[in-house]
Amino acid sequence: MLSDSIKARDTLEPLHIEVTEQMVRKYGEVSGDFNPIHFEDNAAKEKGFPAKIIHGMLSMAIASNIVDPFLEEDYWVKSYEMKFRAPVFVGETVTIEGTISAIEKESVTIDIRVSSPTYPQVAKSEIVLHVYK
């Protein structure tokens, strides 16, 4: 059952996470994505970026950290969608903000916004959490 303390339009505690070279390197190793735009400034510049960019799916994984308090309770991720609007550069600190947009019988929907110092909206996503019975 959902906690009575959770209300629609509640905001979650924002997170500020620095995306380090080590995070990008480890993500590349795990995913097998060694595209040079993630590891070499010159390769990124050749593709029109001012510096190395992080993997899109890494930004998705980082953004999901905002729901960790729910996952430590009785929730699991039912669905997660993200729309990427701008790149995140290696070394930037992203800000993740979340708002509870809907509450149903056994699930909660959270809208997530990701921003960086370079772009006010890097990504927008929706994550639906379901409570264990």
N, CA, C and O atoms as a printed pandas DataFrame, in Angstrom:
     atom_number atom_name residue_name chain_id  residue_number  x_coord  y_coord  z_coord
0              1         N          MET        A               1    0.840   -1.182    0.000
1              2        CA          MET        A               1    0.000    0.000    0.000
2              3         C          MET        A               1    0.886    1.247    0.000
3              4         O          MET        A               1    1.945    1.256    0.628
4              5         N          LEU        A               2    0.467    2.269   -0.684
5              6        CA          LEU        A               2    1.226    3.510   -0.743
6              7         C          LEU        A               2    1.129    4.265    0.572
7              8         O          LEU        A               2    0.102    4.239    1.250
8              9         N          SER        A               3    2.205    4.930    0.911
9             10        CA          SER        A               3    2.237    5.738    2.120
10            11         C          SER        A               3    1.277    6.917    1.988
11            12         O          SER        A               3    1.189    7.538    0.930
12            13         N          ASP        A               4    0.572    7.215    3.049
13            14        CA          ASP        A               4   -0.340    8.366    3.057
14            15         C          ASP        A               4    0.409    9.697    3.006
15            16         O          ASP        A               4   -0.182   10.734    2.705
16            17         N          SER        A               5    1.707    9.664    3.300
17            18        CA          SER        A               5    2.473   10.910    3.309
18            19         C          SER        A               5    2.869   11.352    1.897
19            20         O          SER        A               5    3.334   12.478    1.719
20            21         N          ILE        A               6    2.697   10.495    0.897
21            22        CA          ILE        A               6    3.029   10.835   -0.485
22            23         C          ILE        A               6    1.818   11.481   -1.144
23            24         O          ILE        A               6    0.719   10.926   -1.137
24            25         N          LYS        A               7    2.035   12.648   -1.705
25            26        CA          LYS        A               7    0.954   13.390   -2.350
26            27         C          LYS        A               7    1.369   13.809   -3.762
27            28         O          LYS        A               7    2.543   14.069   -4.025
28            29         N          ALA        A               8    0.392   13.870   -4.658
29            30        CA          ALA        A               8    0.660   14.387   -6.005
30            31         C          ALA        A               8    1.173   15.824   -5.885
31            32         O          ALA        A               8    0.733   16.586   -5.025
32            33         N          ARG        A               9    2.086   16.164   -6.744
33            34        CA          ARG        A               9    2.759   17.463   -6.812
34            35         C          ARG        A               9    3.845   17.642   -5.747
35            36         O          ARG        A               9    4.488   18.691   -5.703
36            37         N          ASP        A              10    4.061   16.642   -4.891
37            38        CA          ASP        A              10    5.197   16.706   -3.971
38            39         C          ASP        A              10    6.487   16.715   -4.790
39            40         O          ASP        A              10    6.582   16.055   -5.825
40            41         N          THR        A              11    7.474   17.469   -4.315
41            42        CA          THR        A              11    8.776   17.466   -4.979
42            43         C          THR        A              11    9.744   16.628   -4.162
43            44         O          THR        A              11    9.667   16.576   -2.935
44            45         N          LEU        A              12   10.650   15.978   -4.865
45            46        CA          LEU        A              12   11.677   15.172   -4.223
46            47         C          LEU        A              12   12.900   16.034   -3.958
47            48         O          LEU        A              12   13.104   17.065   -4.600
48            49         N          GLU        A              13   13.693   15.605   -3.019
49            50        CA          GLU        A              13   14.937   16.308   -2.709
50            51         C          GLU        A              13   15.837   16.276   -3.947
51            52         O          GLU        A              13   16.184   15.191   -4.414
52            53         N          PRO        A              14   16.223   17.436   -4.491
53            54        CA          PRO        A              14   17.074   17.442   -5.691
54            55         C          PRO        A              14   18.436   16.803   -5.411
55            56         O          PRO        A              14   18.934   16.827   -4.285
56            57         N          LEU        A              15   19.014   16.239   -6.450
57            58        CA          LEU        A              15   20.353   15.657   -6.364
58            59         C          LEU        A              15   21.289   16.435   -7.275
59            60         O          LEU        A              15   20.879   16.948   -8.316
60            61         N          HIS        A              16   22.536   16.516   -6.875
61            62        CA          HIS        A              16   23.584   17.147   -7.675
62            63         C          HIS        A              16   24.708   16.132   -7.770
63            64         O          HIS        A              16   25.355   15.812   -6.772
64            65         N          ILE        A              17   24.940   15.623   -8.985
65            66        CA          ILE        A              17   25.914   14.546   -9.167
66            67         C          ILE        A              17   26.922   14.946  -10.232
67            68         O          ILE        A              17   26.556   15.279  -11.359
68            69         N          GLU        A              18   28.200   14.908   -9.860
69            70        CA          GLU        A              18   29.271   15.181  -10.818
70            71         C          GLU        A              18   29.522   13.925  -11.634
71            72         O          GLU        A              18   29.675   12.834  -11.083
72            73         N          VAL        A              19   29.565   14.084  -12.942
73            74        CA          VAL        A              19   29.834   12.962  -13.838
74            75         C          VAL        A              19   31.335   12.941  -14.115
75            76         O          VAL        A              19   31.854   13.781  -14.850
76            77         N          THR        A              20   32.010   11.991  -13.529
77            78        CA          THR        A              20   33.469   11.928  -13.598
78            79         C          THR        A              20   33.959   11.093  -14.780
79            80         O          THR        A              20   33.209   10.306  -15.358
80            81         N          GLU        A              21   35.210   11.279  -15.121
81            82        CA          GLU        A              21   35.865   10.461  -16.156
82            83         C          GLU        A              21   35.763    8.977  -15.793
83            84         O          GLU        A              21   35.522    8.133  -16.657
84            85         N          GLN        A              22   35.947    8.669  -14.514
85            86        CA          GLN        A              22   35.892    7.283  -14.063
86            87         C          GLN        A              22   34.499    6.679  -14.297
87            88         O          GLN        A              22   34.392    5.525  -14.715
88            89         N          MET        A              23   33.445    7.436  -14.035
89            90        CA          MET        A              23   32.085    6.947  -14.277
90            91         C          MET        A              23   31.884    6.635  -15.755
91            92         O          MET        A              23   31.319    5.598  -16.103
92            93         N          VAL        A              24   32.342    7.523  -16.617
93            94        CA          VAL        A              24   32.189    7.332  -18.061
94            95         C          VAL        A              24   32.995    6.115  -18.518
95            96         O          VAL        A              24   32.512    5.314  -19.319
96            97         N          ARG        A              25   34.211    5.977  -18.012
97            98        CA          ARG        A              25   35.059    4.834  -18.373
98            99         C          ARG        A              25   34.410    3.521  -17.938
99           100         O          ARG        A              25   34.351    2.563  -18.708
100          101         N          LYS        A              26   33.923    3.486  -16.690
101          102        CA          LYS        A              26   33.280    2.262  -16.194
102          103         C          LYS        A              26   32.009    1.944  -16.976
103          104         O          LYS        A              26   31.737    0.780  -17.272
104          105         N          TYR        A              27   31.224    2.981  -17.314
105          106        CA          TYR        A              27   30.012    2.739  -18.088
106          107         C          TYR        A              27   30.368    2.184  -19.469
107          108         O          TYR        A              27   29.708    1.273  -19.967
108          109         N          GLY        A              28   31.403    2.734  -20.074
109          110        CA          GLY        A              28   31.853    2.225  -21.372
110          111         C          GLY        A              28   32.249    0.762  -21.296
111          112         O          GLY        A              28   31.927   -0.023  -22.188
112          113         N          GLU        A              29   32.948    0.393  -20.228
113          114        CA          GLU        A              29   33.362   -1.004  -20.048
114          115         C          GLU        A              29   32.160   -1.923  -19.877
115          116         O          GLU        A              29   32.109   -2.999  -20.474
116          117         N          VAL        A              30   31.203   -1.510  -19.072
117          118        CA          VAL        A              30   30.026   -2.337  -18.809
118          119         C          VAL        A              30   29.140   -2.444  -20.051
119          120         O          VAL        A              30   28.628   -3.520  -20.360
120          121         N          SER        A              31   28.960   -1.330  -20.761
121          122        CA          SER        A              31   28.041   -1.307  -21.910
122          123         C          SER        A              31   28.698   -1.781  -23.200
123          124         O          SER        A              31   28.013   -2.208  -24.130
124          125         N          GLY        A              32   30.012   -1.705  -23.256
125          126        CA          GLY        A              32   30.709   -2.025  -24.499
126          127         C          GLY        A              32   30.690   -0.871  -25.489
127          128         O          GLY        A              32   31.073   -1.046  -26.646
128          129         N          ASP        A              33   30.251    0.305  -25.056
129          130        CA          ASP        A              33   30.187    1.479  -25.916
130          131         C          ASP        A              33   31.465    2.292  -25.757
131          132         O          ASP        A              33   31.627    3.035  -24.789
132          133         N          PHE        A              34   32.362    2.140  -26.714
133          134        CA          PHE        A              34   33.636    2.852  -26.667
134          135         C          PHE        A              34   33.726    3.932  -27.738
135          136         O          PHE        A              34   34.811    4.241  -28.230
136          137         N          ASN        A              35   32.581    4.503  -28.093
137          138        CA          ASN        A              35   32.562    5.581  -29.072
138          139         C          ASN        A              35   33.514    6.675  -28.582
139          140         O          ASN        A              35   33.392    7.132  -27.446
140          141         N          PRO        A              36   34.447    7.093  -29.414
141          142        CA          PRO        A              36   35.447    8.077  -28.983
142          143         C          PRO        A              36   34.873    9.410  -28.499
143          144         O          PRO        A              36   35.554   10.131  -27.769
144          145         N          ILE        A              37   33.631    9.762  -28.884
145          146        CA          ILE        A              37   33.075   11.044  -28.423
146          147         C          ILE        A              37   32.898   11.076  -26.908
147          148         O          ILE        A              37   32.716   12.143  -26.321
148          149         N          HIS        A              38   32.951    9.904  -26.277
149          150        CA          HIS        A              38   32.833    9.831  -24.821
150          151         C          HIS        A              38   34.194    9.881  -24.127
151          152         O          HIS        A              38   34.274   10.123  -22.923
152          153         N          PHE        A              39   35.265    9.649  -24.892
153          154        CA          PHE        A              39   36.579    9.478  -24.275
154          155         C          PHE        A              39   37.653   10.439  -24.783
155          156         O          PHE        A              39   38.692   10.606  -24.144
156          157         N          GLU        A              40   37.404   11.070  -25.932
157          158        CA          GLU        A              40   38.426   11.929  -26.533
158          159         C          GLU        A              40   37.819   13.271  -26.950
159          160         O          GLU        A              40   36.860   13.314  -27.720
160          161         N          ASP        A              41   38.382   14.354  -26.439
161          162        CA          ASP        A              41   37.884   15.691  -26.793
162          163         C          ASP        A              41   37.917   15.922  -28.296
163          164         O          ASP        A              41   36.967   16.467  -28.858
164          165         N          ASN        A              42   38.998   15.516  -28.953
165          166        CA          ASN        A              42   39.114   15.759  -30.404
166          167         C          ASN        A              42   38.016   15.034  -31.173
167          168         O          ASN        A              42   37.451   15.597  -32.111
168          169         N          ALA        A              43   37.706   13.813  -30.799
169          170        CA          ALA        A              43   36.650   13.050  -31.477
170          171         C          ALA        A              43   35.294   13.736  -31.272
171          172         O          ALA        A              43   34.485   13.818  -32.196
172          173         N          ALA        A              44   35.057   14.227  -30.053
173          174        CA          ALA        A              44   33.800   14.930  -29.775
174          175         C          ALA        A              44   33.714   16.219  -30.594
175          176         O          ALA        A              44   32.654   16.546  -31.128
176          177         N          LYS        A              45   34.815   16.942  -30.690
177          178        CA          LYS        A              45   34.845   18.195  -31.457
178          179         C          LYS        A              45   34.606   17.940  -32.940
179          180         O          LYS        A              45   33.949   18.737  -33.610
180          181         N          GLU        A              46   35.136   16.833  -33.454
181          182        CA          GLU        A              46   34.910   16.478  -34.858
182          183         C          GLU        A              46   33.424   16.247  -35.147
183          184         O          GLU        A              46   32.979   16.416  -36.282
184          185         N          LYS        A              47   32.664   15.862  -34.128
185          186        CA          LYS        A              47   31.222   15.608  -34.281
186          187         C          LYS        A              47   30.376   16.820  -33.894
187          188         O          LYS        A              47   29.147   16.746  -33.877
188          189         N          GLY        A              48   31.043   17.939  -33.582
189          190        CA          GLY        A              48   30.317   19.181  -33.316
190          191         C          GLY        A              48   30.081   19.507  -31.849
191          192         O          GLY        A              48   29.377   20.467  -31.537
192          193         N          PHE        A              49   30.658   18.723  -30.946
193          194        CA          PHE        A              49   30.528   19.006  -29.513
194          195         C          PHE        A              49   31.774   19.757  -29.042
195          196         O          PHE        A              49   32.859   19.533  -29.577
196          197         N          PRO        A              50   31.640   20.642  -28.054
197          198        CA          PRO        A              50   32.818   21.369  -27.569
198          199         C          PRO        A              50   33.761   20.522  -26.714
199          200         O          PRO        A              50   34.919   20.892  -26.516
200          201         N          ALA        A              51   33.273   19.389  -26.206
201          202        CA          ALA        A              51   34.087   18.515  -25.354
202          203         C          ALA        A              51   33.436   17.128  -25.323
203          204         O          ALA        A              51   32.383   16.912  -25.923
204          205         N          LYS        A              52   34.077   16.195  -24.617
205          206        CA          LYS        A              52   33.554   14.831  -24.495
206          207         C          LYS        A              52   32.166   14.852  -23.864
207          208         O          LYS        A              52   31.901   15.610  -22.931
208          209         N          ILE        A              53   31.290   14.005  -24.391
209          210        CA          ILE        A              53   29.942   13.893  -23.827
210          211         C          ILE        A              53   29.789   12.529  -23.165
211          212         O          ILE        A              53   30.455   11.565  -23.542
212          213         N          ILE        A              54   28.902   12.461  -22.172
213          214        CA          ILE        A              54   28.672   11.185  -21.512
214          215         C          ILE        A              54   27.660   10.374  -22.327
215          216         O          ILE        A              54   26.937   10.923  -23.158
216          217         N          HIS        A              55   27.619    9.093  -22.082
217          218        CA          HIS        A              55   26.648    8.212  -22.732
218          219         C          HIS        A              55   25.241    8.623  -22.311
219          220         O          HIS        A              55   25.007    8.931  -21.143
220          221         N          GLY        A              56   24.307    8.630  -23.257
221          222        CA          GLY        A              56   22.927    8.976  -22.930
222          223         C          GLY        A              56   22.349    8.046  -21.866
223          224         O          GLY        A              56   21.659    8.494  -20.950
224          225         N          MET        A              57   22.629    6.777  -21.989
225          226        CA          MET        A              57   22.080    5.830  -21.023
226          227         C          MET        A              57   22.737    5.980  -19.651
227          228         O          MET        A              57   22.142    5.608  -18.640
228          229         N          LEU        A              58   23.947    6.518  -19.605
229          230        CA          LEU        A              58   24.559    6.825  -18.314
230          231         C          LEU        A              58   23.804    7.968  -17.652
231          232         O          LEU        A              58   23.582    7.944  -16.442
232          233         N          SER        A              59   23.410    8.964  -18.429
233          234        CA          SER        A              59   22.634   10.061  -17.837
234          235         C          SER        A              59   21.287    9.545  -17.335
235          236         O          SER        A              59   20.771   10.028  -16.327
236          237         N          MET        A              60   20.722    8.573  -18.034
237          238        CA          MET        A              60   19.461    7.971  -17.591
238          239         C          MET        A              60   19.660    7.233  -16.265
239          240         O          MET        A              60   18.835    7.331  -15.356
240          241         N          ALA        A              61   20.758    6.499  -16.170
241          242        CA          ALA        A              61   21.049    5.779  -14.933
242          243         C          ALA        A              61   21.293    6.749  -13.775
243          244         O          ALA        A              61   20.817    6.524  -12.662
244          245         N          ILE        A              62   22.023    7.810  -14.033
245          246        CA          ILE        A              62   22.297    8.799  -12.988
246          247         C          ILE        A              62   20.994    9.446  -12.518
247          248         O          ILE        A              62   20.788    9.625  -11.318
248          249         N          ALA        A              63   20.119    9.796  -13.454
249          250        CA          ALA        A              63   18.851   10.444  -13.102
250          251         C          ALA        A              63   17.989    9.558  -12.221
251          252         O          ALA        A              63   17.250   10.055  -11.371
252          253         N          SER        A              64   18.076    8.256  -12.416
253          254        CA          SER        A              64   17.238    7.336  -11.624
254          255         C          SER        A              64   17.608    7.327  -10.151
255          256         O          SER        A              64   16.842    6.826   -9.328
256          257         N          ASN        A              65   18.760    7.866   -9.805
257          258        CA          ASN        A              65   19.160    7.927   -8.389
258          259         C          ASN        A              65   18.157    8.683   -7.528
259          260         O          ASN        A              65   18.089    8.465   -6.318
260          261         N          ILE        A              66   17.385    9.560   -8.137
261          262        CA          ILE        A              66   16.442   10.361   -7.353
262          263         C          ILE        A              66   15.364    9.496   -6.701
263          264         O          ILE        A              66   14.774    9.907   -5.702
264          265         N          VAL        A              67   15.098    8.318   -7.238
265          266        CA          VAL        A              67   14.058    7.456   -6.648
266          267         C          VAL        A              67   14.632    6.432   -5.674
267          268         O          VAL        A              67   13.890    5.582   -5.183
268          269         N          ASP        A              68   15.919    6.486   -5.384
269          270        CA          ASP        A              68   16.530    5.530   -4.445
270          271         C          ASP        A              68   15.791    5.424   -3.109
271          272         O          ASP        A              68   15.627    4.311   -2.610
272          273         N          PRO        A              69   15.336    6.531   -2.505
273          274        CA          PRO        A              69   14.602    6.379   -1.237
274          275         C          PRO        A              69   13.360    5.486   -1.363
275          276         O          PRO        A              69   13.019    4.762   -0.429
276          277         N          PHE        A              70   12.694    5.539   -2.508
277          278        CA          PHE        A              70   11.527    4.675   -2.733
278          279         C          PHE        A              70   11.957    3.215   -2.863
279          280         O          PHE        A              70   11.294    2.315   -2.347
280          281         N          LEU        A              71   13.078    2.989   -3.559
281          282        CA          LEU        A              71   13.543    1.630   -3.784
282          283         C          LEU        A              71   14.034    0.981   -2.492
283          284         O          LEU        A              71   14.031   -0.243   -2.364
284          285         N          GLU        A              72   14.450    1.800   -1.548
285          286        CA          GLU        A              72   14.867    1.281   -0.247
286          287         C          GLU        A              72   13.662    0.876    0.588
287          288         O          GLU        A              72   13.800    0.183    1.596
288          289         N          GLU        A              73   12.505    1.302    0.174
289          290        CA          GLU        A              73   11.255    0.937    0.855
290          291         C          GLU        A              73   10.650   -0.253    0.115
291          292         O          GLU        A              73   11.345   -1.237   -0.139
292          293         N          ASP        A              74    9.394   -0.180   -0.227
293          294        CA          ASP        A              74    8.701   -1.317   -0.835
294          295         C          ASP        A              74    8.326   -1.086   -2.288
295          296         O          ASP        A              74    7.262   -1.533   -2.717
296          297         N          TYR        A              75    9.165   -0.401   -3.061
297          298        CA          TYR        A              75    8.848   -0.080   -4.444
298          299         C          TYR        A              75    9.846   -0.719   -5.401
299          300         O          TYR        A              75   10.989   -0.996   -5.038
300          301         N          TRP        A              76    9.394   -0.944   -6.626
301          302        CA          TRP        A              76   10.260   -1.383   -7.714
302          303         C          TRP        A              76    9.892   -0.576   -8.961
303          304         O          TRP        A              76    8.790   -0.036   -9.058
304          305         N          VAL        A              77   10.826   -0.503   -9.909
305          306        CA          VAL        A              77   10.606    0.281  -11.120
306          307         C          VAL        A              77    9.749   -0.535  -12.092
307          308         O          VAL        A              77   10.140   -1.614  -12.538
308          309         N          LYS        A              78    8.590    0.003  -12.402
309          310        CA          LYS        A              78    7.679   -0.646  -13.345
310          311         C          LYS        A              78    7.989   -0.200  -14.778
311          312         O          LYS        A              78    8.000   -1.019  -15.696
312          313         N          SER        A              79    8.237    1.081  -14.964
313          314        CA          SER        A              79    8.623    1.595  -16.282
314          315         C          SER        A              79    9.456    2.859  -16.113
315          316         O          SER        A              79    9.361    3.558  -15.104
316          317         N          TYR        A              80   10.268    3.132  -17.120
317          318        CA          TYR        A              80   11.147    4.295  -17.084
318          319         C          TYR        A              80   11.388    4.736  -18.517
319          320         O          TYR        A              80   11.925    3.976  -19.323
320          321         N          GLU        A              81   10.994    5.956  -18.834
321          322        CA          GLU        A              81   11.188    6.531  -20.163
322          323         C          GLU        A              81   11.925    7.852  -20.023
323          324         O          GLU        A              81   11.704    8.606  -19.075
324          325         N          MET        A              82   12.802    8.120  -20.980
325          326        CA          MET        A              82   13.532    9.389  -20.951
326          327         C          MET        A              82   13.642    9.952  -22.357
327          328         O          MET        A              82   13.855    9.219  -23.323
328          329         N          LYS        A              83   13.494   11.268  -22.455
329          330        CA          LYS        A              83   13.728   11.994  -23.700
330          331         C          LYS        A              83   14.974   12.844  -23.494
331          332         O          LYS        A              83   15.036   13.672  -22.585
332          333         N          PHE        A              84   15.950   12.629  -24.341
333          334        CA          PHE        A              84   17.206   13.367  -24.258
334          335         C          PHE        A              84   17.085   14.638  -25.089
335          336         O          PHE        A              84   16.676   14.596  -26.249
336          337         N          ARG        A              85   17.442   15.762  -24.488
337          338        CA          ARG        A              85   17.301   17.047  -25.185
338          339         C          ARG        A              85   18.647   17.722  -25.458
339          340         O          ARG        A              85   18.756   18.541  -26.372
340          341         N          ALA        A              86   19.662   17.386  -24.677
341          342        CA          ALA        A              86   20.978   18.005  -24.856
342          343         C          ALA        A              86   22.028   17.096  -24.210
343          344         O          ALA        A              86   21.706   16.290  -23.337
344          345         N          PRO        A              87   23.273   17.230  -24.639
345          346        CA          PRO        A              87   24.319   16.393  -24.063
346          347         C          PRO        A              87   24.780   16.881  -22.690
347          348         O          PRO        A              87   24.598   18.041  -22.319
348          349         N          VAL        A              88   25.373   15.963  -21.967
349          350        CA          VAL        A              88   26.062   16.289  -20.713
350          351         C          VAL        A              88   27.548   16.089  -20.987
351          352         O          VAL        A              88   27.948   15.081  -21.570
352          353         N          PHE        A              89   28.349   17.035  -20.572
353          354        CA          PHE        A              89   29.780   16.944  -20.800
354          355         C          PHE        A              89   30.469   16.298  -19.605
355          356         O          PHE        A              89   30.089   16.509  -18.454
356          357         N          VAL        A              90   31.487   15.509  -19.909
357          358        CA          VAL        A              90   32.266   14.852  -18.864
358          359         C          VAL        A              90   32.802   15.919  -17.916
359          360         O          VAL        A              90   33.372   16.920  -18.350
360          361         N          GLY        A              91   32.613   15.695  -16.621
361          362        CA          GLY        A              91   33.076   16.637  -15.609
362          363         C          GLY        A              91   32.003   17.591  -15.112
363          364         O          GLY        A              91   32.202   18.268  -14.103
364          365         N          GLU        A              92   30.870   17.659  -15.801
365          366        CA          GLU        A              92   29.787   18.539  -15.354
366          367         C          GLU        A              92   29.055   17.924  -14.163
367          368         O          GLU        A              92   29.059   16.709  -13.968
368          369         N          THR        A              93   28.435   18.784  -13.383
369          370        CA          THR        A              93   27.554   18.343  -12.307
370          371         C          THR        A              93   26.124   18.533  -12.782
371          372         O          THR        A              93   25.693   19.643  -13.095
372          373         N          VAL        A              94   25.392   17.408  -12.829
373          374        CA          VAL        A              94   23.994   17.486  -13.246
374          375         C          VAL        A              94   23.110   17.652  -12.015
375          376         O          VAL        A              94   23.436   17.191  -10.922
376          377         N          THR        A              95   21.992   18.320  -12.226
377          378        CA          THR        A              95   20.982   18.474  -11.184
378          379         C          THR        A              95   19.778   17.655  -11.604
379          380         O          THR        A              95   19.293   17.763  -12.730
380          381         N          ILE        A              96   19.305   16.835  -10.677
381          382        CA          ILE        A              96   18.151   15.981  -10.931
382          383         C          ILE        A              96   17.039   16.417   -9.992
383          384         O          ILE        A              96   17.218   16.474   -8.776
384          385         N          GLU        A              97   15.877   16.725  -10.584
385          386        CA          GLU        A              97   14.715   17.146   -9.810
386          387         C          GLU        A              97   13.554   16.233  -10.147
387          388         O          GLU        A              97   13.408   15.792  -11.287
388          389         N          GLY        A              98   12.735   15.954   -9.161
389          390        CA          GLY        A              98   11.593   15.083   -9.396
390          391         C          GLY        A              98   10.337   15.614   -8.738
391          392         O          GLY        A              98   10.385   16.227   -7.672
392          393         N          THR        A              99    9.209   15.368   -9.392
393          394        CA          THR        A              99    7.899   15.750   -8.881
394          395         C          THR        A              99    6.958   14.570   -9.045
395          396         O          THR        A              99    6.900   13.953  -10.108
396          397         N          ILE        A             100    6.227   14.264   -7.994
397          398        CA          ILE        A             100    5.237   13.203   -8.084
398          399         C          ILE        A             100    4.077   13.739   -8.903
399          400         O          ILE        A             100    3.427   14.710   -8.515
400          401         N          SER        A             101    3.818   13.099  -10.043
401          402        CA          SER        A             101    2.781   13.601  -10.946
402          403         C          SER        A             101    1.472   12.835  -10.817
403          404         O          SER        A             101    0.412   13.363  -11.152
404          405         N          ALA        A             102    1.531   11.603  -10.338
405          406        CA          ALA        A             102    0.290   10.826  -10.200
406          407         C          ALA        A             102    0.480    9.738   -9.159
407          408         O          ALA        A             102    1.564    9.181   -8.990
408          409         N          ILE        A             103   -0.606    9.463   -8.477
409          410        CA          ILE        A             103   -0.636    8.367   -7.516
410          411         C          ILE        A             103   -1.854    7.523   -7.836
411          412         O          ILE        A             103   -2.976    8.024   -7.918
412          413         N          GLU        A             104   -1.618    6.257   -8.013
413          414        CA          GLU        A             104   -2.714    5.326   -8.242
414          415         C          GLU        A             104   -2.716    4.328   -7.098
415          416         O          GLU        A             104   -1.943    4.455   -6.149
416          417         N          LYS        A             105   -3.565    3.365   -7.193
417          418        CA          LYS        A             105   -3.771    2.398   -6.122
418          419         C          LYS        A             105   -2.454    1.815   -5.578
419          420         O          LYS        A             105   -2.217    1.821   -4.370
420          421         N          GLU        A             106   -1.610    1.317   -6.482
421          422        CA          GLU        A             106   -0.368    0.685   -6.034
422          423         C          GLU        A             106    0.870    1.206   -6.767
423          424         O          GLU        A             106    1.912    0.551   -6.789
424          425         N          SER        A             107    0.742    2.388   -7.361
425          426        CA          SER        A             107    1.896    2.925   -8.077
426          427         C          SER        A             107    1.974    4.442   -7.926
427          428         O          SER        A             107    0.997    5.119   -7.607
428          429         N          VAL        A             108    3.171    4.933   -8.169
429          430        CA          VAL        A             108    3.419    6.372   -8.119
430          431         C          VAL        A             108    4.230    6.731   -9.364
431          432         O          VAL        A             108    5.187    6.041   -9.716
432          433         N          THR        A             109    3.833    7.818  -10.021
433          434        CA          THR        A             109    4.529    8.287  -11.215
434          435         C          THR        A             109    5.308    9.546  -10.853
435          436         O          THR        A             109    4.775   10.469  -10.238
436          437         N          ILE        A             110    6.573    9.563  -11.245
437          438        CA          ILE        A             110    7.445   10.686  -10.919
438          439         C          ILE        A             110    8.009   11.267  -12.211
439          440         O          ILE        A             110    8.592   10.550  -13.023
440          441         N          ASP        A             111    7.829   12.570  -12.390
441          442        CA          ASP        A             111    8.437   13.285  -13.506
442          443         C          ASP        A             111    9.820   13.742  -13.063
443          444         O          ASP        A             111    9.981   14.316  -11.986
444          445         N          ILE        A             112   10.809   13.485  -13.902
445          446        CA          ILE        A             112   12.196   13.812  -13.575
446          447         C          ILE        A             112   12.741   14.778  -14.616
447          448         O          ILE        A             112   12.533   14.601  -15.817
448          449         N          ARG        A             113   13.437   15.798  -14.143
449          450        CA          ARG        A             113   14.109   16.758  -15.007
450          451         C          ARG        A             113   15.596   16.762  -14.670
451          452         O          ARG        A             113   15.988   16.759  -13.503
452          453         N          VAL        A             114   16.408   16.769  -15.713
453          454        CA          VAL        A             114   17.858   16.790  -15.535
454          455         C          VAL        A             114   18.388   18.050  -16.207
455          456         O          VAL        A             114   18.048   18.346  -17.352
456          457         N          SER        A             115   19.217   18.780  -15.487
457          458        CA          SER        A             115   19.835   19.984  -16.052
458          459         C          SER        A             115   21.332   19.955  -15.773
459          460         O          SER        A             115   21.815   19.190  -14.938
460          461         N          SER        A             116   22.043   20.799  -16.487
461          462        CA          SER        A             116   23.488   20.907  -16.299
462          463         C          SER        A             116   23.861   22.381  -16.327
463          464         O          SER        A             116   23.022   23.223  -16.645
464          465         N          PRO        A             117   25.099   22.704  -16.000
465          466        CA          PRO        A             117   25.507   24.110  -16.092
466          467         C          PRO        A             117   25.422   24.648  -17.523
467          468         O          PRO        A             117   25.250   25.851  -17.721
468          469         N          THR        A             118   25.539   23.778  -18.508
469          470        CA          THR        A             118   25.523   24.192  -19.904
470          471         C          THR        A             118   24.111   24.301  -20.465
471          472         O          THR        A             118   23.811   25.214  -21.234
472          473         N          TYR        A             119   23.242   23.361  -20.075
473          474        CA          TYR        A             119   21.879   23.314  -20.620
474          475         C          TYR        A             119   20.847   23.248  -19.494
475          476         O          TYR        A             119   20.983   22.440  -18.576
476          477         N          PRO        A             120   19.813   24.095  -19.559
477          478        CA          PRO        A             120   18.791   24.086  -18.506
478          479         C          PRO        A             120   17.919   22.822  -18.520
479          480         O          PRO        A             120   17.324   22.467  -17.502
480          481         N          GLN        A             121   17.846   22.144  -19.673
481          482        CA          GLN        A             121   17.117   20.876  -19.687
482          483         C          GLN        A             121   17.880   19.891  -20.566
483          484         O          GLN        A             121   17.847   19.956  -21.795
484          485         N          VAL        A             122   18.564   18.982  -19.891
485          486        CA          VAL        A             122   19.323   17.938  -20.563
486          487         C          VAL        A             122   18.391   16.800  -20.956
487          488         O          VAL        A             122   18.467   16.266  -22.063
488          489         N          ALA        A             123   17.517   16.443  -20.034
489          490        CA          ALA        A             123   16.603   15.329  -20.277
490          491         C          ALA        A             123   15.358   15.490  -19.429
491          492         O          ALA        A             123   15.346   16.178  -18.409
492          493         N          LYS        A             124   14.311   14.826  -19.894
493          494        CA          LYS        A             124   13.043   14.812  -19.174
494          495         C          LYS        A             124   12.591   13.360  -19.166
495          496         O          LYS        A             124   12.662   12.674  -20.186
496          497         N          SER        A             125   12.130   12.897  -18.018
497          498        CA          SER        A             125   11.732   11.498  -17.970
498          499         C          SER        A             125   10.549   11.283  -17.048
499          500         O          SER        A             125   10.145   12.153  -16.277
500          501         N          GLU        A             126   10.020   10.083  -17.168
501          502        CA          GLU        A             126    8.933    9.660  -16.302
502          503         C          GLU        A             126    9.266    8.259  -15.824
503          504         O          GLU        A             126    9.613    7.379  -16.612
504          505         N          ILE        A             127    9.154    8.072  -14.529
505          506        CA          ILE        A             127    9.408    6.759  -13.950
506          507         C          ILE        A             127    8.174    6.363  -13.135
507          508         O          ILE        A             127    7.652    7.152  -12.348
508          509         N          VAL        A             128    7.732    5.153  -13.337
509          510        CA          VAL        A             128    6.582    4.642  -12.598
510          511         C          VAL        A             128    7.096    3.574  -11.636
511          512         O          VAL        A             128    7.732    2.599  -12.038
512          513         N          LEU        A             129    6.802    3.787  -10.362
513          514        CA          LEU        A             129    7.185    2.843   -9.329
514          515         C          LEU        A             129    5.934    2.102   -8.871
515          516         O          LEU        A             129    4.846    2.672   -8.787
516          517         N          HIS        A             130    6.114    0.843   -8.583
517          518        CA          HIS        A             130    5.006    0.007   -8.131
518          519         C          HIS        A             130    5.367   -0.512   -6.738
519          520         O          HIS        A             130    6.525   -0.840   -6.479
520          521         N          VAL        A             131    4.405   -0.585   -5.866
521          522        CA          VAL        A             131    4.649   -1.045   -4.511
522          523         C          VAL        A             131    4.512   -2.568   -4.474
523          524         O          VAL        A             131    3.622   -3.140   -5.104
524          525         N          TYR        A             132    5.412   -3.216   -3.719
525          526        CA          TYR        A             132    5.312   -4.650   -3.509
526          527         C          TYR        A             132    4.078   -4.933   -2.666
527          528         O          TYR        A             132    3.702   -4.128   -1.815
528          529         N          LYS        A             133    3.471   -6.043   -2.898
529          530        CA          LYS        A             133    2.324   -6.451   -2.076
530          531         C          LYS        A             133    2.814   -7.343   -0.960
531          532         O          LYS        A             133    2.016   -7.805   -0.144
